[in-house]
């Protein structure tokens, strides 16, 4: 876990190792989520980067008879 300091302008610097591991780049937009007493930054990804990210997911499941209209 890394520690950062909040600047007088309410800015933080994301540590280099985190930026590299997450593939972050300058100017990239982030979603800011307040959740359970903490702040989470979620990088927005280009739709082209999302291609194939669900590859191999198991989509089979049993349906109930009542869920049909």
mmCIF file of the N, C-alpha and C atoms, coordinates in Angstrom:
data_MODEL
# 
_entry.id   MODEL 
# 
loop_
_atom_site.group_PDB 
_atom_site.id 
_atom_site.type_symbol 
_atom_site.label_atom_id 
_atom_site.label_alt_id 
_atom_site.label_comp_id 
_atom_site.label_asym_id 
_atom_site.label_entity_id 
_atom_site.label_seq_id 
_atom_site.pdbx_PDB_ins_code 
_atom_site.Cartn_x 
_atom_site.Cartn_y 
_atom_site.Cartn_z 
_atom_site.occupancy 
_atom_site.B_iso_or_equiv 
_atom_site.pdbx_formal_charge 
_atom_site.auth_seq_id 
_atom_site.auth_comp_id 
_atom_site.auth_asym_id 
_atom_site.auth_atom_id 
_atom_site.pdbx_PDB_model_num 
ATOM 1   N N  . UNK A 1 1  ? 0.853   -1.168  0.000   1.00 0.00 ? 1  UNK A N  1 
ATOM 2   C CA . UNK A 1 1  ? 0.000   0.000   0.000   1.00 0.00 ? 1  UNK A CA 1 
ATOM 3   C C  . UNK A 1 1  ? 0.901   1.234   0.000   1.00 0.00 ? 1  UNK A C  1 
ATOM 4   N N  . UNK A 1 2  ? 0.494   2.232   -0.770  1.00 0.00 ? 2  UNK A N  1 
ATOM 5   C CA . UNK A 1 2  ? 1.248   3.475   -0.874  1.00 0.00 ? 2  UNK A CA 1 
ATOM 6   C C  . UNK A 1 2  ? 0.502   4.586   -0.150  1.00 0.00 ? 2  UNK A C  1 
ATOM 7   N N  . UNK A 1 3  ? 1.254   5.548   0.359   1.00 0.00 ? 3  UNK A N  1 
ATOM 8   C CA . UNK A 1 3  ? 0.665   6.725   0.990   1.00 0.00 ? 3  UNK A CA 1 
ATOM 9   C C  . UNK A 1 3  ? 0.904   7.927   0.089   1.00 0.00 ? 3  UNK A C  1 
ATOM 10  N N  . UNK A 1 4  ? -0.088  8.789   -0.034  1.00 0.00 ? 4  UNK A N  1 
ATOM 11  C CA . UNK A 1 4  ? 0.035   10.020  -0.808  1.00 0.00 ? 4  UNK A CA 1 
ATOM 12  C C  . UNK A 1 4  ? -0.402  11.181  0.073   1.00 0.00 ? 4  UNK A C  1 
ATOM 13  N N  . UNK A 1 5  ? -0.029  12.389  -0.329  1.00 0.00 ? 5  UNK A N  1 
ATOM 14  C CA . UNK A 1 5  ? -0.378  13.587  0.416   1.00 0.00 ? 5  UNK A CA 1 
ATOM 15  C C  . UNK A 1 5  ? -1.313  14.440  -0.420  1.00 0.00 ? 5  UNK A C  1 
ATOM 16  N N  . UNK A 1 6  ? -2.334  14.950  0.216   1.00 0.00 ? 6  UNK A N  1 
ATOM 17  C CA . UNK A 1 6  ? -3.291  15.835  -0.446  1.00 0.00 ? 6  UNK A CA 1 
ATOM 18  C C  . UNK A 1 6  ? -2.696  17.240  -0.470  1.00 0.00 ? 6  UNK A C  1 
ATOM 19  N N  . UNK A 1 7  ? -2.591  17.822  -1.674  1.00 0.00 ? 7  UNK A N  1 
ATOM 20  C CA . UNK A 1 7  ? -2.003  19.160  -1.817  1.00 0.00 ? 7  UNK A CA 1 
ATOM 21  C C  . UNK A 1 7  ? -3.018  20.225  -1.411  1.00 0.00 ? 7  UNK A C  1 
ATOM 22  N N  . UNK A 1 8  ? -2.571  21.486  -1.269  1.00 0.00 ? 8  UNK A N  1 
ATOM 23  C CA . UNK A 1 8  ? -3.501  22.568  -0.963  1.00 0.00 ? 8  UNK A CA 1 
ATOM 24  C C  . UNK A 1 8  ? -4.598  22.737  -2.018  1.00 0.00 ? 8  UNK A C  1 
ATOM 25  N N  . UNK A 1 9  ? -4.335  22.249  -3.244  1.00 0.00 ? 9  UNK A N  1 
ATOM 26  C CA . UNK A 1 9  ? -5.339  22.304  -4.311  1.00 0.00 ? 9  UNK A CA 1 
ATOM 27  C C  . UNK A 1 9  ? -6.159  21.007  -4.364  1.00 0.00 ? 9  UNK A C  1 
ATOM 28  N N  . UNK A 1 10 ? -6.065  20.188  -3.346  1.00 0.00 ? 10 UNK A N  1 
ATOM 29  C CA . UNK A 1 10 ? -6.781  18.911  -3.250  1.00 0.00 ? 10 UNK A CA 1 
ATOM 30  C C  . UNK A 1 10 ? -6.368  17.932  -4.353  1.00 0.00 ? 10 UNK A C  1 
ATOM 31  N N  . UNK A 1 11 ? -5.092  17.939  -4.717  1.00 0.00 ? 11 UNK A N  1 
ATOM 32  C CA . UNK A 1 11 ? -4.560  17.033  -5.721  1.00 0.00 ? 11 UNK A CA 1 
ATOM 33  C C  . UNK A 1 11 ? -3.700  15.974  -5.041  1.00 0.00 ? 11 UNK A C  1 
ATOM 34  N N  . UNK A 1 12 ? -3.637  14.792  -5.669  1.00 0.00 ? 12 UNK A N  1 
ATOM 35  C CA . UNK A 1 12 ? -2.745  13.725  -5.212  1.00 0.00 ? 12 UNK A CA 1 
ATOM 36  C C  . UNK A 1 12 ? -1.945  13.233  -6.410  1.00 0.00 ? 12 UNK A C  1 
ATOM 37  N N  . UNK A 1 13 ? -0.760  12.702  -6.135  1.00 0.00 ? 13 UNK A N  1 
ATOM 38  C CA . UNK A 1 13 ? 0.065   12.095  -7.173  1.00 0.00 ? 13 UNK A CA 1 
ATOM 39  C C  . UNK A 1 13 ? -0.027  10.587  -7.005  1.00 0.00 ? 13 UNK A C  1 
ATOM 40  N N  . UNK A 1 14 ? -0.423  9.898   -8.066  1.00 0.00 ? 14 UNK A N  1 
ATOM 41  C CA . UNK A 1 14 ? -0.504  8.434   -8.036  1.00 0.00 ? 14 UNK A CA 1 
ATOM 42  C C  . UNK A 1 14 ? 0.921   7.907   -8.185  1.00 0.00 ? 14 UNK A C  1 
ATOM 43  N N  . UNK A 1 15 ? 1.383   7.051   -7.272  1.00 0.00 ? 15 UNK A N  1 
ATOM 44  C CA . UNK A 1 15 ? 2.758   6.547   -7.324  1.00 0.00 ? 15 UNK A CA 1 
ATOM 45  C C  . UNK A 1 15 ? 3.083   5.879   -8.673  1.00 0.00 ? 15 UNK A C  1 
ATOM 46  N N  . UNK A 1 16 ? 4.329   6.020   -9.096  1.00 0.00 ? 16 UNK A N  1 
ATOM 47  C CA . UNK A 1 16 ? 4.789   5.518   -10.386 1.00 0.00 ? 16 UNK A CA 1 
ATOM 48  C C  . UNK A 1 16 ? 4.489   4.029   -10.563 1.00 0.00 ? 16 UNK A C  1 
ATOM 49  N N  . UNK A 1 17 ? 4.752   3.226   -9.540  1.00 0.00 ? 17 UNK A N  1 
ATOM 50  C CA . UNK A 1 17 ? 4.531   1.779   -9.678  1.00 0.00 ? 17 UNK A CA 1 
ATOM 51  C C  . UNK A 1 17 ? 3.055   1.468   -9.936  1.00 0.00 ? 17 UNK A C  1 
ATOM 52  N N  . UNK A 1 18 ? 2.150   2.216   -9.314  1.00 0.00 ? 18 UNK A N  1 
ATOM 53  C CA . UNK A 1 18 ? 0.716   2.017   -9.527  1.00 0.00 ? 18 UNK A CA 1 
ATOM 54  C C  . UNK A 1 18 ? 0.338   2.448   -10.946 1.00 0.00 ? 18 UNK A C  1 
ATOM 55  N N  . UNK A 1 19 ? 0.870   3.601   -11.385 1.00 0.00 ? 19 UNK A N  1 
ATOM 56  C CA . UNK A 1 19 ? 0.584   4.080   -12.746 1.00 0.00 ? 19 UNK A CA 1 
ATOM 57  C C  . UNK A 1 19 ? 1.035   3.070   -13.784 1.00 0.00 ? 19 UNK A C  1 
ATOM 58  N N  . UNK A 1 20 ? 2.202   2.498   -13.582 1.00 0.00 ? 20 UNK A N  1 
ATOM 59  C CA . UNK A 1 20 ? 2.711   1.499   -14.543 1.00 0.00 ? 20 UNK A CA 1 
ATOM 60  C C  . UNK A 1 20 ? 1.871   0.226   -14.524 1.00 0.00 ? 20 UNK A C  1 
ATOM 61  N N  . UNK A 1 21 ? 1.578   -0.275  -13.328 1.00 0.00 ? 21 UNK A N  1 
ATOM 62  C CA . UNK A 1 21 ? 0.791   -1.513  -13.217 1.00 0.00 ? 21 UNK A CA 1 
ATOM 63  C C  . UNK A 1 21 ? -0.604  -1.369  -13.802 1.00 0.00 ? 21 UNK A C  1 
ATOM 64  N N  . UNK A 1 22 ? -1.194  -0.185  -13.663 1.00 0.00 ? 22 UNK A N  1 
ATOM 65  C CA . UNK A 1 22 ? -2.558  0.061   -14.145 1.00 0.00 ? 22 UNK A CA 1 
ATOM 66  C C  . UNK A 1 22 ? -2.588  0.563   -15.579 1.00 0.00 ? 22 UNK A C  1 
ATOM 67  N N  . UNK A 1 23 ? -1.437  0.870   -16.139 1.00 0.00 ? 23 UNK A N  1 
ATOM 68  C CA . UNK A 1 23 ? -1.387  1.375   -17.506 1.00 0.00 ? 23 UNK A CA 1 
ATOM 69  C C  . UNK A 1 23 ? -1.999  2.766   -17.643 1.00 0.00 ? 23 UNK A C  1 
ATOM 70  N N  . UNK A 1 24 ? -1.840  3.603   -16.621 1.00 0.00 ? 24 UNK A N  1 
ATOM 71  C CA . UNK A 1 24 ? -2.400  4.948   -16.647 1.00 0.00 ? 24 UNK A CA 1 
ATOM 72  C C  . UNK A 1 24 ? -1.511  5.868   -17.466 1.00 0.00 ? 24 UNK A C  1 
ATOM 73  N N  . UNK A 1 25 ? -2.124  6.874   -18.076 1.00 0.00 ? 25 UNK A N  1 
ATOM 74  C CA . UNK A 1 25 ? -1.383  7.827   -18.892 1.00 0.00 ? 25 UNK A CA 1 
ATOM 75  C C  . UNK A 1 25 ? -1.841  9.246   -18.572 1.00 0.00 ? 25 UNK A C  1 
ATOM 76  N N  . UNK A 1 26 ? -0.994  10.242  -18.831 1.00 0.00 ? 26 UNK A N  1 
ATOM 77  C CA . UNK A 1 26 ? -1.363  11.635  -18.537 1.00 0.00 ? 26 UNK A CA 1 
ATOM 78  C C  . UNK A 1 26 ? -2.640  12.035  -19.279 1.00 0.00 ? 26 UNK A C  1 
ATOM 79  N N  . UNK A 1 27 ? -3.502  12.759  -18.600 1.00 0.00 ? 27 UNK A N  1 
ATOM 80  C CA . UNK A 1 27 ? -4.745  13.229  -19.210 1.00 0.00 ? 27 UNK A CA 1 
ATOM 81  C C  . UNK A 1 27 ? -5.883  12.225  -19.179 1.00 0.00 ? 27 UNK A C  1 
ATOM 82  N N  . UNK A 1 28 ? -5.620  11.012  -18.710 1.00 0.00 ? 28 UNK A N  1 
ATOM 83  C CA . UNK A 1 28 ? -6.663  9.984   -18.665 1.00 0.00 ? 28 UNK A CA 1 
ATOM 84  C C  . UNK A 1 28 ? -7.721  10.368  -17.638 1.00 0.00 ? 28 UNK A C  1 
ATOM 85  N N  . UNK A 1 29 ? -8.972  10.164  -17.990 1.00 0.00 ? 29 UNK A N  1 
ATOM 86  C CA . UNK A 1 29 ? -10.078 10.493  -17.089 1.00 0.00 ? 29 UNK A CA 1 
ATOM 87  C C  . UNK A 1 29 ? -10.305 9.353   -16.104 1.00 0.00 ? 29 UNK A C  1 
ATOM 88  N N  . UNK A 1 30 ? -10.732 9.723   -14.895 1.00 0.00 ? 30 UNK A N  1 
ATOM 89  C CA . UNK A 1 30 ? -10.986 8.760   -13.835 1.00 0.00 ? 30 UNK A CA 1 
ATOM 90  C C  . UNK A 1 30 ? -12.366 9.027   -13.250 1.00 0.00 ? 30 UNK A C  1 
ATOM 91  N N  . UNK A 1 31 ? -13.053 7.969   -12.873 1.00 0.00 ? 31 UNK A N  1 
ATOM 92  C CA . UNK A 1 31 ? -14.282 8.088   -12.107 1.00 0.00 ? 31 UNK A CA 1 
ATOM 93  C C  . UNK A 1 31 ? -13.889 8.133   -10.635 1.00 0.00 ? 31 UNK A C  1 
ATOM 94  N N  . UNK A 1 32 ? -14.531 8.993   -9.863  1.00 0.00 ? 32 UNK A N  1 
ATOM 95  C CA . UNK A 1 32 ? -14.269 9.100   -8.432  1.00 0.00 ? 32 UNK A CA 1 
ATOM 96  C C  . UNK A 1 32 ? -15.508 8.599   -7.707  1.00 0.00 ? 32 UNK A C  1 
ATOM 97  N N  . UNK A 1 33 ? -15.324 7.590   -6.874  1.00 0.00 ? 33 UNK A N  1 
ATOM 98  C CA . UNK A 1 33 ? -16.436 6.966   -6.172  1.00 0.00 ? 33 UNK A CA 1 
ATOM 99  C C  . UNK A 1 33 ? -16.178 7.023   -4.670  1.00 0.00 ? 33 UNK A C  1 
ATOM 100 N N  . UNK A 1 34 ? -17.136 7.537   -3.938  1.00 0.00 ? 34 UNK A N  1 
ATOM 101 C CA . UNK A 1 34 ? -17.069 7.490   -2.477  1.00 0.00 ? 34 UNK A CA 1 
ATOM 102 C C  . UNK A 1 34 ? -17.803 6.222   -2.059  1.00 0.00 ? 34 UNK A C  1 
ATOM 103 N N  . UNK A 1 35 ? -17.115 5.344   -1.348  1.00 0.00 ? 35 UNK A N  1 
ATOM 104 C CA . UNK A 1 35 ? -17.702 4.053   -1.003  1.00 0.00 ? 35 UNK A CA 1 
ATOM 105 C C  . UNK A 1 35 ? -17.247 3.631   0.385   1.00 0.00 ? 35 UNK A C  1 
ATOM 106 N N  . UNK A 1 36 ? -18.176 3.452   1.281   1.00 0.00 ? 36 UNK A N  1 
ATOM 107 C CA . UNK A 1 36 ? -17.909 2.895   2.604   1.00 0.00 ? 36 UNK A CA 1 
ATOM 108 C C  . UNK A 1 36 ? -16.769 3.616   3.325   1.00 0.00 ? 36 UNK A C  1 
ATOM 109 N N  . UNK A 1 37 ? -16.788 4.966   3.282   1.00 0.00 ? 37 UNK A N  1 
ATOM 110 C CA . UNK A 1 37 ? -15.791 5.747   3.985   1.00 0.00 ? 37 UNK A CA 1 
ATOM 111 C C  . UNK A 1 37 ? -14.448 5.854   3.296   1.00 0.00 ? 37 UNK A C  1 
ATOM 112 N N  . UNK A 1 38 ? -14.379 5.509   2.008   1.00 0.00 ? 38 UNK A N  1 
ATOM 113 C CA . UNK A 1 38 ? -13.115 5.635   1.290   1.00 0.00 ? 38 UNK A CA 1 
ATOM 114 C C  . UNK A 1 38 ? -13.375 6.207   -0.096  1.00 0.00 ? 38 UNK A C  1 
ATOM 115 N N  . UNK A 1 39 ? -12.311 6.617   -0.766  1.00 0.00 ? 39 UNK A N  1 
ATOM 116 C CA . UNK A 1 39 ? -12.393 7.167   -2.120  1.00 0.00 ? 39 UNK A CA 1 
ATOM 117 C C  . UNK A 1 39 ? -11.746 6.171   -3.066  1.00 0.00 ? 39 UNK A C  1 
ATOM 118 N N  . UNK A 1 40 ? -12.433 5.836   -4.150  1.00 0.00 ? 40 UNK A N  1 
ATOM 119 C CA . UNK A 1 40 ? -11.886 4.940   -5.159  1.00 0.00 ? 40 UNK A CA 1 
ATOM 120 C C  . UNK A 1 40 ? -11.797 5.680   -6.483  1.00 0.00 ? 40 UNK A C  1 
ATOM 121 N N  . UNK A 1 41 ? -10.669 5.523   -7.172  1.00 0.00 ? 41 UNK A N  1 
ATOM 122 C CA . UNK A 1 41 ? -10.473 6.094   -8.496  1.00 0.00 ? 41 UNK A CA 1 
ATOM 123 C C  . UNK A 1 41 ? -10.549 4.957   -9.502  1.00 0.00 ? 41 UNK A C  1 
ATOM 124 N N  . UNK A 1 42 ? -11.444 5.091   -10.461 1.00 0.00 ? 42 UNK A N  1 
ATOM 125 C CA . UNK A 1 42 ? -11.650 4.048   -11.459 1.00 0.00 ? 42 UNK A CA 1 
ATOM 126 C C  . UNK A 1 42 ? -11.325 4.632   -12.829 1.00 0.00 ? 42 UNK A C  1 
ATOM 127 N N  . UNK A 1 43 ? -10.264 4.133   -13.481 1.00 0.00 ? 43 UNK A N  1 
ATOM 128 C CA . UNK A 1 43 ? -9.883  4.695   -14.767 1.00 0.00 ? 43 UNK A CA 1 
ATOM 129 C C  . UNK A 1 43 ? -10.933 4.398   -15.842 1.00 0.00 ? 43 UNK A C  1 
ATOM 130 N N  . UNK A 1 44 ? -11.248 5.432   -16.624 1.00 0.00 ? 44 UNK A N  1 
ATOM 131 C CA . UNK A 1 44 ? -12.118 5.221   -17.779 1.00 0.00 ? 44 UNK A CA 1 
ATOM 132 C C  . UNK A 1 44 ? -11.270 4.581   -18.865 1.00 0.00 ? 44 UNK A C  1 
ATOM 133 N N  . UNK A 1 45 ? -11.811 3.580   -19.500 1.00 0.00 ? 45 UNK A N  1 
ATOM 134 C CA . UNK A 1 45 ? -11.093 2.884   -20.563 1.00 0.00 ? 45 UNK A CA 1 
ATOM 135 C C  . UNK A 1 45 ? -11.781 3.147   -21.892 1.00 0.00 ? 45 UNK A C  1 
ATOM 136 N N  . UNK A 1 46 ? -10.996 3.221   -22.944 1.00 0.00 ? 46 UNK A N  1 
ATOM 137 C CA . UNK A 1 46 ? -11.535 3.352   -24.288 1.00 0.00 ? 46 UNK A CA 1 
ATOM 138 C C  . UNK A 1 46 ? -12.258 2.056   -24.629 1.00 0.00 ? 46 UNK A C  1 
ATOM 139 N N  . UNK A 1 47 ? -13.347 2.152   -25.340 1.00 0.00 ? 47 UNK A N  1 
ATOM 140 C CA . UNK A 1 47 ? -14.129 0.955   -25.680 1.00 0.00 ? 47 UNK A CA 1 
ATOM 141 C C  . UNK A 1 47 ? -13.291 -0.056  -26.459 1.00 0.00 ? 47 UNK A C  1 
ATOM 142 N N  . UNK A 1 48 ? -12.318 0.427   -27.239 1.00 0.00 ? 48 UNK A N  1 
ATOM 143 C CA . UNK A 1 48 ? -11.444 -0.483  -27.984 1.00 0.00 ? 48 UNK A CA 1 
ATOM 144 C C  . UNK A 1 48 ? -10.595 -1.322  -27.035 1.00 0.00 ? 48 UNK A C  1 
ATOM 145 N N  . UNK A 1 49 ? -10.219 -0.751  -25.891 1.00 0.00 ? 49 UNK A N  1 
ATOM 146 C CA . UNK A 1 49 ? -9.423  -1.482  -24.908 1.00 0.00 ? 49 UNK A CA 1 
ATOM 147 C C  . UNK A 1 49 ? -10.236 -2.565  -24.197 1.00 0.00 ? 49 UNK A C  1 
ATOM 148 N N  . UNK A 1 50 ? -11.554 -2.458  -24.239 1.00 0.00 ? 50 UNK A N  1 
ATOM 149 C CA . UNK A 1 50 ? -12.420 -3.399  -23.539 1.00 0.00 ? 50 UNK A CA 1 
ATOM 150 C C  . UNK A 1 50 ? -12.675 -4.671  -24.349 1.00 0.00 ? 50 UNK A C  1 
ATOM 151 N N  . UNK A 1 51 ? -12.318 -4.671  -25.618 1.00 0.00 ? 51 UNK A N  1 
ATOM 152 C CA . UNK A 1 51 ? -12.571 -5.828  -26.468 1.00 0.00 ? 51 UNK A CA 1 
ATOM 153 C C  . UNK A 1 51 ? -11.921 -7.084  -25.888 1.00 0.00 ? 51 UNK A C  1 
ATOM 154 N N  . UNK A 1 52 ? -12.746 -8.109  -25.683 1.00 0.00 ? 52 UNK A N  1 
ATOM 155 C CA . UNK A 1 52 ? -12.253 -9.398  -25.217 1.00 0.00 ? 52 UNK A CA 1 
ATOM 156 C C  . UNK A 1 52 ? -12.041 -9.514  -23.717 1.00 0.00 ? 52 UNK A C  1 
ATOM 157 N N  . UNK A 1 53 ? -12.402 -8.489  -22.934 1.00 0.00 ? 53 UNK A N  1 
ATOM 158 C CA . UNK A 1 53 ? -12.119 -8.579  -21.504 1.00 0.00 ? 53 UNK A CA 1 
ATOM 159 C C  . UNK A 1 53 ? -13.023 -9.584  -20.793 1.00 0.00 ? 53 UNK A C  1 
ATOM 160 N N  . UNK A 1 54 ? -14.102 -10.019 -21.423 1.00 0.00 ? 54 UNK A N  1 
ATOM 161 C CA . UNK A 1 54 ? -14.971 -11.046 -20.836 1.00 0.00 ? 54 UNK A CA 1 
ATOM 162 C C  . UNK A 1 54 ? -14.726 -12.432 -21.428 1.00 0.00 ? 54 UNK A C  1 
ATOM 163 N N  . UNK A 1 55 ? -13.670 -12.562 -22.206 1.00 0.00 ? 55 UNK A N  1 
ATOM 164 C CA . UNK A 1 55 ? -13.365 -13.832 -22.851 1.00 0.00 ? 55 UNK A CA 1 
ATOM 165 C C  . UNK A 1 55 ? -13.230 -14.942 -21.809 1.00 0.00 ? 55 UNK A C  1 
ATOM 166 N N  . UNK A 1 56 ? -13.940 -16.035 -22.036 1.00 0.00 ? 56 UNK A N  1 
ATOM 167 C CA . UNK A 1 56 ? -13.867 -17.175 -21.143 1.00 0.00 ? 56 UNK A CA 1 
ATOM 168 C C  . UNK A 1 56 ? -14.854 -17.149 -19.992 1.00 0.00 ? 56 UNK A C  1 
ATOM 169 N N  . UNK A 1 57 ? -15.664 -16.103 -19.889 1.00 0.00 ? 57 UNK A N  1 
ATOM 170 C CA . UNK A 1 57 ? -16.633 -16.030 -18.800 1.00 0.00 ? 57 UNK A CA 1 
ATOM 171 C C  . UNK A 1 57 ? -17.736 -17.067 -19.026 1.00 0.00 ? 57 UNK A C  1 
ATOM 172 N N  . UNK A 1 58 ? -18.170 -17.717 -17.963 1.00 0.00 ? 58 UNK A N  1 
ATOM 173 C CA . UNK A 1 58 ? -19.223 -18.718 -18.042 1.00 0.00 ? 58 UNK A CA 1 
ATOM 174 C C  . UNK A 1 58 ? -20.578 -18.016 -18.000 1.00 0.00 ? 58 UNK A C  1 
ATOM 175 N N  . UNK A 1 59 ? -21.311 -18.060 -19.106 1.00 0.00 ? 59 UNK A N  1 
ATOM 176 C CA . UNK A 1 59 ? -22.605 -17.378 -19.183 1.00 0.00 ? 59 UNK A CA 1 
ATOM 177 C C  . UNK A 1 59 ? -23.786 -18.334 -19.040 1.00 0.00 ? 59 UNK A C  1 
ATOM 178 N N  . UNK A 1 60 ? -23.508 -19.591 -18.761 1.00 0.00 ? 60 UNK A N  1 
ATOM 179 C CA . UNK A 1 60 ? -24.607 -20.547 -18.623 1.00 0.00 ? 60 UNK A CA 1 
ATOM 180 C C  . UNK A 1 60 ? -25.165 -20.508 -17.202 1.00 0.00 ? 60 UNK A C  1 
ATOM 181 N N  . UNK A 1 61 ? -26.486 -20.552 -17.113 1.00 0.00 ? 61 UNK A N  1 
ATOM 182 C CA . UNK A 1 61 ? -27.145 -20.614 -15.816 1.00 0.00 ? 61 UNK A CA 1 
ATOM 183 C C  . UNK A 1 61 ? -28.541 -21.178 -16.019 1.00 0.00 ? 61 UNK A C  1 
ATOM 184 N N  . UNK A 1 62 ? -29.113 -21.706 -14.959 1.00 0.00 ? 62 UNK A N  1 
ATOM 185 C CA . UNK A 1 62 ? -30.452 -22.278 -15.004 1.00 0.00 ? 62 UNK A CA 1 
ATOM 186 C C  . UNK A 1 62 ? -31.481 -21.177 -14.886 1.00 0.00 ? 62 UNK A C  1 
ATOM 187 N N  . UNK A 1 63 ? -32.445 -21.150 -15.787 1.00 0.00 ? 63 UNK A N  1 
ATOM 188 C CA . UNK A 1 63 ? -33.524 -20.167 -15.719 1.00 0.00 ? 63 UNK A CA 1 
ATOM 189 C C  . UNK A 1 63 ? -34.725 -20.786 -15.035 1.00 0.00 ? 63 UNK A C  1 
ATOM 190 N N  . UNK A 1 64 ? -35.433 -19.970 -14.273 1.00 0.00 ? 64 UNK A N  1 
ATOM 191 C CA . UNK A 1 64 ? -36.706 -20.397 -13.703 1.00 0.00 ? 64 UNK A CA 1 
ATOM 192 C C  . UNK A 1 64 ? -37.768 -20.253 -14.772 1.00 0.00 ? 64 UNK A C  1 
ATOM 193 N N  . UNK A 1 65 ? -38.749 -21.095 -14.725 1.00 0.00 ? 65 UNK A N  1 
ATOM 194 C CA . UNK A 1 65 ? -39.852 -21.021 -15.682 1.00 0.00 ? 65 UNK A CA 1 
ATOM 195 C C  . UNK A 1 65 ? -40.638 -19.736 -15.536 1.00 0.00 ? 65 UNK A C  1 
ATOM 196 N N  . UNK A 1 66 ? -40.708 -19.179 -14.310 1.00 0.00 ? 66 UNK A N  1 
ATOM 197 C CA . UNK A 1 66 ? -41.527 -17.986 -14.052 1.00 0.00 ? 66 UNK A CA 1 
ATOM 198 C C  . UNK A 1 66 ? -40.915 -16.701 -14.577 1.00 0.00 ? 66 UNK A C  1 
ATOM 199 N N  . UNK A 1 67 ? -39.636 -16.708 -15.000 1.00 0.00 ? 67 UNK A N  1 
ATOM 200 C CA . UNK A 1 67 ? -39.041 -15.435 -15.398 1.00 0.00 ? 67 UNK A CA 1 
ATOM 201 C C  . UNK A 1 67 ? -39.427 -15.026 -16.821 1.00 0.00 ? 67 UNK A C  1 
ATOM 202 N N  . UNK A 1 68 ? -40.182 -15.841 -17.502 1.00 0.00 ? 68 UNK A N  1 
ATOM 203 C CA . UNK A 1 68 ? -40.639 -15.507 -18.860 1.00 0.00 ? 68 UNK A CA 1 
ATOM 204 C C  . UNK A 1 68 ? -41.984 -14.825 -18.820 1.00 0.00 ? 68 UNK A C  1 
ATOM 205 N N  . UNK A 1 69 ? -42.155 -13.835 -19.670 1.00 0.00 ? 69 UNK A N  1 
ATOM 206 C CA . UNK A 1 69 ? -43.434 -13.099 -19.736 1.00 0.00 ? 69 UNK A CA 1 
ATOM 207 C C  . UNK A 1 69 ? -44.372 -13.830 -20.662 1.00 0.00 ? 69 UNK A C  1 
# 
